[in-house]
């Protein structure tokens, strides 16, 4: 655990150096971890999880969106989410 605390100290100190309060630095680390862990789990989800298939007529938005997905939707979702997270965090800087 001391190694883990040391790593977290380095990361939170870096956020504080950028202008975050220590509290917000810890919350930022938690938010980033939650996003990264969720994304790591999502990589293993079936690619067709959003495919309405034979129910497309009653789920037209899902059908249209699924038809437009590329071959790596998890990667695209990760990039979109990370950009949104980083943009949101940058707005919080003093």
Number of C-alpha atoms within 10 A of each C-alpha: 6 7 8 9 10 11 12 15 14 12 16 22 17 14 19 16 12 13 14 19 15 15 10 16 22 19 13 18 15 12 13 15 12 12 16 15 11 12 18 13 11 16 14 9 11 9 16 11 8 13 16 17 12 9 11 13 11 10 13 12 12 17 18 13 11 18 11 10 14 11 9 10 16 20 14 13 13 18 12 11 15 16 12 12 15 11 11 11 13 11 8 10 11 7
